[in-house]
Structure formats: C-alpha cells, structure tokens
Amino acid sequence: MAVEDGNGQPRRGSQVKVLLSSYPALVWSELQRTGESGTAEFADIAAGRVVVYVSVGSLDRCLAADINAGAVTDVRIPVPRGVQVEGHVRHVEKGPLAELTLHFQRNDGTLFDAMATTTDAAGLYRLTDAAPGRYLVSIRPGPGHAYLDAPAVDTAEQDLVFGVLSLAGTVRDAASGQPLADVRLRIMAPFWAEAATDPSGSYRFFDLPRGRYGITLGKDGYAAGQVDARVDDPLPHTADVSLYPAARLRVQVTDLAGHPVTGEHVLHARSLGSGPAAGGNLVSDGSGWIAATIAPGTYDLSIRVDGHKPASQRVVIATGENTAYFKLEPMGDAAGDTALRGVVRDATTGLAVASAILRVDGVTPVAVTNEQGEYRFRHPWQTCSLFVLKDGYGTTILRDVAVERGAWRALDIGLKPAAVLEVRLTDSDGNPMEGEVSLGIASLDPDRPFRLGTRVGPAKEGRLTYRQLLPGKYRLTFAVPAGRAIVETVVPAGTSTLEVCIREPG
C-alpha cells in the first residue's frame, strides 16, 4: 500500500489497516504505519475484495481494492495535504455546545472520508488534514445534522448551528382521524434520523439540511406508511400523515406441480382504493410462504420470481389474517438469462437438503432450496462467490463461480457435515474469560482458502462452541477487550476441544 499526497509524494507516518472480511463480523489486519517511502506491506491476504483504511491527522480515508491471487497487488491511496478547519458549535436555544462529539462523513463514489472531533469547554472544534469537499456532520449523542464545506486552502473557519426545527406534522388514524402516539418515523438517507409522535400525534425533525426526504412510519397494529417531504429553506415545513390499520397477508407460491417456489420474491400490491401500495423484496422459506403487512382494501397483487413467469390477481384484504395462492409457470431458459440452478445434497448420503440458504459473496440471499433440494436464480454477475449455509453442515464456499453472460449453468452442490469446535478461553492466570469475543477464521487449506469472522459471547466459565466449520486446518484469531490470541489448529470431524489462553498486550 502506498500513501501519497496530491503531488504523488509519499506520506510517511500514515496509519494503514485492511478490513479483511465484514460478514458475519468485522475482521481486521494489524495496524501499520507507512515508512519513509510512504508504503506499508500486508502479507497473506486472501484474493478478493478488501477495504483499505488510512488515517492522517483527523482524516480517516478508505477505498475498496481487489487483491489478485498469487501476485503482489499495488494499491495507491491519494491523501492530499488537507485544510485545518475550526469554528464554534452552538444550539439555537442552549448556546455553545461543550464536550460534544462531532462526526464528519463524505463519499465521492470511490473514496469515503470520515473525521471525528470533540468540542472544548467553549464549544470550539478543530480538524486537521481535512480533505477539501462537503461533509455531512452529525452529533452524538443527538440526532443533529449539518454540512461542512472544507475549501482547498490552508486554514478555514466555519461555525455549526444545531437545534433548528426543519420538519413537523401530525400522524392520524386513517379510519377514525384520531391522532396516534408512539409512531416511529425514520429517515434512512442521506443519513439516519429518528423521531416519535407525542400523545397528540405530533412529531418534529430538527437540523435537516436542504433536500428531499423519504420518511417511513411504523406502529404496531398499523400498515407501514411513508411520506415524501422536501426541505428547501430555513423555515419549518409541515407534513401530516395518515396510517391505515394493518392486516396480515400470507402468500404461498408454488410451481404448476405444487412444489414450493423458494428464494427471493418480488411482491407488489397496487391499491384500488385509498390504501397505500405495499410489498417489496421478500425471501421465502422452504415451504414457499411469504408474509407482508398491508392495509385493508382491494389490491391488484402481482409477484415475480426468477425463472418463472410473473403472475397477478385481484384480492380483497380484510382486517386480520389473509391468504393468497399463486401457481407460477416456468419461464424456460430464455436467451439473455444469466443464472444458476442445481440441487444441494448431503455429500455423504446423497440425499437432497431442503431449506439450505444460498448467498452471493456471503451477504446477499438469492435462493433457498425446496423439498427436493433444488435451487434456481438469476443474477447479473459473471463471476461470484457462493456461500451455502444449513444447520448441521459446514459452511460451503464456492469461489469464482463463473457463468457466461446470457447462459444458464447447472451446478450441483454437496454439503459435508459440520465439525463442532468447543473452545475454552482463559487469561494468563487460568481464569475463564467472559464477555463478547471476536473470532476471525482463516482456512489454511490451499484448495479452499477463505476468511470468515463472527462475534460470539462465551457461555459460563468462558466456553464457546462453533458449529459451522468443515474439517481442516485453520488459523483462529480470538480478540477480547483484554487482549488477543492467534492459534493454528486442525479441526477434525466430529466434536473437538481447544484450550486458548489470551494474554494482555505487553
């Protein structure tokens, strides 16, 4: 990794680390500092996509990089000489905000920059090496937001003001017109903010920068609601909302032979009355059932599933439980499709494995096997990593699964029974470790290299059990607040035990 300024000159003393895996928990490399040449080296990184983090002054910069197998990958990270920014932070009613933590974030599509600082007793904040650009500023604790514009100069001053009312309104029952208390309102983008209605049904959002906001509303017993609001001047805006009493809709999806159609389904309910539209991307289990919360009314209900023709029907939804049934025709292997299909079986017995979950790159669920162990899904990737998970079996990872664009590929998958690893963690005095443990797992088998991470809490007497490993050789990294330990071990079939001593640093 090479860290350079805006003129291509090395930046020594920068702190660099690599995010090796983010699923199901974060797994990091060791932290390094760049030398006189502005470089740092990281060995034994598995091929694939990683995220590189660089810290210079107040600035944390990260970018994604693809690591090539069997070769040295040169990653260059531009970190130009930044600006020193300072100013006062105040609340419109409370005055200067002392000892307040500020978080700054910006994303230009390639690089992600983050900074954090705390105001002093007079409410003054100061940043060093801030890369020029616009940052979203959030305060913690608290839901406040603002923008900082860092110019391309040596020093700059910009005060930040919080506590400005931006959006308010009332939420009512759509049927009775009565105000609703304790309704949760959430903004997810361009930042996260949350509010709740008071006993009079009123809500308020403070410190919303100018822009358009999609706000979701939720309350037990009511269908989810949404309101689009725009803030385009400093004056408070008003957006009143009505929520409809909820009904529950369960939909079973089968093929023409009556077999459940599993995986990701796209359900859309178009209201033919005053109710809101509903639906979304829903993943069914091995029985082919999906469920949604919806307001009572009449809807045109449509469903789309990869590998099948879309289907629709008109339904009347009443308060309480409702059911609908779809039988889907196969679409066939049409030209232009790029997809995988096959059967997941027990590698020992050859029997079909139902309800196995398939994930692309370990994150995106794309299919669930049916009772015959069959799966089928379209995808836009010509090459992907496929994770197959099922209780009682080791996590099976198929790297670089390639499918020619516009083609279907048949890929049967065998699952091997999982090995059970029981671990006892102790400190240097032999006492059991308690609390949360971060466990990083790296396979040392050259035929199936991978890295995983998980976060588990030891049970009584510092014991934990991991049930998703295949037999093989692994490097296990245990980390707790008091220290860490790295162990290389062979995990045999069946159940095995491992004693690990975690020593404090130094």
N, C-alpha and C positions, 0 to 999 in steps of 0.2 A: 504494500500500500504506500503510495506517495502522496504527501500533502503539500500543495503548492499555493502560493499567493496569486494575485491576479496577473502578475508578470511571468509566471512559470517558475519562480524561485522557490526553493524548499522552505518549509516552515518547520523548524525543529522545535521540540518540546511539546508538540501537539499530542493529546491523548487519543488513542485509537483502540476500538474493540469491535468485535464482529458478533452479530446475532446469528447463531448457527441454526436455530430452529425456534419456531413460535407456536408449534402445536404438539401436544396439548398444553405446553407451558414454555416459558422463555428459557433458552439455553444459550449462554454467552461464552465467548472465548476469554482468555486472560486479557487484562488491560495492559497496553504498551504505550510508550512514548516514542515519538519519532526522533531519530538521531540527527547528526549534523547534515545529512543528505535529505532530511525530511521524510525518511522512509521507515516502515516497520514491516516485519515479516511474520506471517502466521502459517504454521505447518500443520499437516494432517487435517485439512479441511475437506470434507466430502464434496464431490461435484454437485452442482445445483445452484440455486439462487440463495444468496445471503444478503444481509443488510449491514453496511459498514457505518460506524458512528465515530465522529471526530469531534473533540472538544477543544476550543481555543477561546480563552477568556470566558465571557458569559455565553458564548455561542456553542450549541450542540448541533452539528450538521450530519445528516445521514443520507445515504443513497443506496439503491439496490445494485448488486453486482452478480454476474453469472460466473461461477467457478468451473473451469474446464477440467475434465478428468485427465490425469497423467501429465499435466503440464503446469508451469508456473503462470498464474494469472496476474497481470499487472493492472492494478486499479489506481487511477489517479483522481484525487479529490481536490477540486479548487476551493480554497478558502481565502478570498481576498482580504486585504487589510481592511478592517471594519471601522465603524464610527463609534465614538463614545457618546452615549445619549444619557441625559439626565433631566429630571423635572420633578414637580411636586404632584402628589396624588391626593385628591380631596373628594369628599362626598358633598352633594349639594346642600344637605341639611346638617351633617355632623362635622364638616370641616376637614382638616388634614387627617389622612388615614395612616397611622403609625404602625410599624411592625406588621405590615400587610404583605403577603406573598403574591407576586405578580408572575404570570406565565405568558410568554410570547411565542407565537407559532406562525409560520408561513410555509407555503408549499407552491413551488413554481412548476410542478409536474414531474420534475426529475429529482430535485433536491428538496429535502424537508429540513427546515431550521427551527430550533426551539431554544428559548432562553428562559431563565428564571432569576428573580432577584427579590429582595425584601426591603421595604421602605424603612427608613430610620425613624427616630423619635419625632422628627419634624415632618414626616410624610414624604421625604425625598428618596427617589430611586436613582440608581446609576447602573448603566450597562457598558461593557467594554467589548470591542471587536464585534459589534453588531453588524451583520452583513446588510447592505442597503436593500430596502424593499418595504412592503407593507406587512405588518404583523397584526394578527388578532390577539388582543390582550384579554386575559381572564383573571379574575381574582379568586383566591382560595384562602379561607372559606368564603362562600358567597357566590351568587350567580352573575356578577357583573361582567360586562364585556365592553371593549373599546378597540380602537385601531391606533397603532403607532406607525408613522411613516418615517423610516430611517433614511436620511438623504446620503448621497455619496460625498460626504465631507468628513473632516477630521472630528469635529465635535458638533453637537446639536442639543437644543433644549426643547422639550415638549411636555406640557402638563397633561395629566389624565384626570377626567372628571367622571365620577360614578354616582348612581342614585337618581338618574333621570328617568322618569316614567315614560315608556315608549308605547305600550300597547295594553289595553284593558278591555273588559267586557263582562257579560253575564252569560252563564250556561243554564239552560232551562230544559225541563222535560218536554219533549215534542208533543206528547199527547195531552198533558194537563196544563202546560205553561208554567208550572211551578219551578222556582229556582232550585238548582241542585248543588248541594255542598259536597266537598271532598272529591271533586272531579280532578283527575290528574291530567295536566296539559304539558306536552313535551315538544321541544324543538330539537331536532337531530342534526340539522345542517343550516349554515356553515359551522355551527358549534352546537354544543348541547346545553340546553337550559330547561328548567322545570318550574312549574307553578301549580298551585291547587286552589280550588274555589273555596271561599269562606261560607259561613251559614247563609248568606244572602245570595249565593251563587256567583259572586264576583271574583274575578282573577285579575292579576296585574303582572306584566313583564317590565323589568327595568333594563336600561342600558343595552337596547338593541340597536346596533349600527344600521344605517340605511340599507334597505334591501327587501326582498320578498321572502316570506317565511311560511313553510308548511307546518302546521301545528296539529299534532294528534291528541285526541281526548279519550280517556278511558275511565270507566266507573263500573263496578260490579253491578250486574243486572241490566246493563245498557250496551247496545252495539257500539263498537268503536266509532268515533267521529273524527272529522278533520276539517280544518278551516285554513284557507289561504289568506294571509294578511300582508300588507305592504307598509313599510315604514319609510317615508321619503322626506321627512322634515322633522325638526326637533319637537314639534307638538305631539302630545299623546294621541294615538289612534284608537278607535273603538271597533271591536269585532264581537258581536253577540252570536251565540251558537245554541243549537237545539240538539239533544241526544234522544235517540229512539230506544224504547225498552227492548231488550235483547231477546232473541230466540236462538236456539242452537240447531244447526243444520249438520247432519251427518250424511255423507255421500259414500256409497260403495261403488267402486269402479272395477268391472271385470271385462274380460275379453268375450268373444262370442261363444266360447266353450264353457264359460262360467268360472274361469280361473282368475284370481285376483290380479289386478294390474298395479304393481308397486312402483316405488320410486317417486320422482318429483312430478306433481300435477299442477297445472295452472288452472285455477278455478276463478271464474268471473261471474258475478251476479249483477245484471243490469236491472235497476228498479223500474217498474212500470207505473209507479205512483210517486209518493212524496218521500219514500225512504232513500237512504244513501246507497251508492254502489258498494259492493263488498267483494272479498275474495283475495287472491294473492297466490304466491308460490307455496304449495303445501306438500310435504313428504308423507306418503302413506306407509303403514307398516306392512307386514307380510300378509295381512288379511285384505288389503286393498281399500281400507276405510280412511277417509279424511274428514276433518271436522272444521267448522267455521262458526263464528258468532255473527249474527245478522239481525237486522231489524225486521219485525213482522211486515208482510206486504206481498205483492206479486212481483216475481222476477223472471227474466229470461236468464236461465242458468246454462253456462257453457263450460266445457272442460277440454283441456288439451294435454296430451301425454305423448312424449317421444315414441315414435314407432307406431302410432295409431292415428286414425282419422279423428278430427275434432267432432264433438257431439254437443247438442244443446237440447233443452226442453224448458217448458214454462212450468213454474212451480208456485204454489201459494204457501207462504211461510206464516205459521201461527205462533203465538207465544208458547214457549216450552220447547219440547223436543220435536224435531222434524227429520225425515229421512228422504233421500232420493237415490235412485239407482241408475247407473249408466252402463251400457254394454258398448264397448268400442271395437270397431273394425280395424284390423291391421292395415297399416299404410303400405307395407311392402318395402322392398329395398329400392327406393326411388333413386334415380340418378341425382347426384349432387349431395346426397346424405353422407355425413362423416360420423361413424358411430361404432360402438362396440356391443356385442351380445355374446352370451355364452351361458355356461352352467357352473355353479360353485358346488364342489363336492368335498366330502371328507377324504383326505388323501390316504387314509388308512383303510377305510371300509368301502369307499367309492359311493357312498350314499349321498343324495342331494342334501344341501344345507340351506334351509329356509331362513329368512329374516336376517341374512348377512348384509351388512351395510357397506356400500362401495363409496369411497370418497376420492375425488381428484386432488392430488397434492396434499392429502390428509386433512383437507379443510372442507371442500365443497361436497355435500352429499349429492350423489347423482342417481343412485338406484338402491333398491332393497330387493333381495331375491324372493321369489314367490315359493309356494309349497314344493315346486319341482326343482328348486334351486336355480331357476332361470333369472337372468337379468338382461336388460336391454336399455340403452340410452344413446342419444345423440350428443355430440359435443363439438365445439369449434377448434379443439386443439389437435394438431397433427401429431404431437408428442406430449405425453403427460405421465405423471407418476400416479399409480392407482393403489390406494390403501383399502384392504378388505378386513373388516372387523366383525367378530362374532364371539359372544361369551363362550368360554371353554376352549377357544382356539387362539393360537398365537397371531399377532398382527402380521398379516402378509402384505408385503410391499413389492409391487412390480414397477421397476424403474424404466423410464424411457419407453413406454408403450406407444408404438407408432402405428398410425392409421393413415393410409393415403387419403388425400383430400378427395371427397366425393365417393368414398368407398365404405362398405361395411366390413368389419373384421370379426371373425368368430374367435373368442378367447375363453377357453375353459380354465378354471382356477381350482387348485387343490389346497385345502386348509389343513394344517397339521395341528394336532392337539397342543395346547399351551403347556409350557413348563411353569411351575409355581415356584417363585423365589421368595423365601422368608428371610427377612433381614432383621438383625438386632443391632441398634445403634447405641454406642456408649461414648462417654467422654474419656479423657486420659486417665481418670481415676476409676474407670469401670462402671460409672453410674449411667443408667439408661437416659438417653436423650428424649426430650418431649417437645411437642410443638410441630409447626409446619416444616416439611423437608422438601427441598427442590432436588429432584432426581433426574440427572441427564444420562441418557443411554446412547452409547455408540457401539454399533456392531463392528467387530474386528474380523468378520468373515469376509474375505475379498469377493466372494461370489454374490453377496447381498449386503453391501455397505449401506448403512443408514444411520441417522441420528434422530432420537426422539427425546422428548422431555415431558415430565409430568410433575405435578405438585401433590404430595400426599402428606397426611398427618399421621405420625406414629401412634399406634394404639398404646394400651397400657404397657408400661415397662419398656418403652422405646422400640416396640416391634412394629414392622410394617410388612405387608405382603403385596407382591406384584405378580399379576396373573396373565399377562399378555405377551410374554416372551416366547420365542421359539428356542429350542435347544441350540446352543452355540457359545462362542466366546464373545464377551462384551467388556467395554470399559464403562464403569459406572461412576458418576460424579455426584456425590452427596453434598448438599450445602444447607447449613442452618445458620441462624444469626451468630452462633458462637464459633463457627469455623467451617471447614470443608474437608472432604477426603475423596481420593481417587483410587479406585480398585479395579484391577483387571481380573476377571474370573470366568470360568467355564460353567455355564448353566446346563445341567443335564436334563434329560426327560424326567417327568415326574415332579416330585417336590424336593427341593434342596434348601439348605440354610446357609446364611452368610453372616459372620460377625464383623462389624465395621466400627473402628474407633475414630472419632472425629476430634482432632486436636485444635486448640485455639491458635490463631496465627501468631508466628514468632515463637 
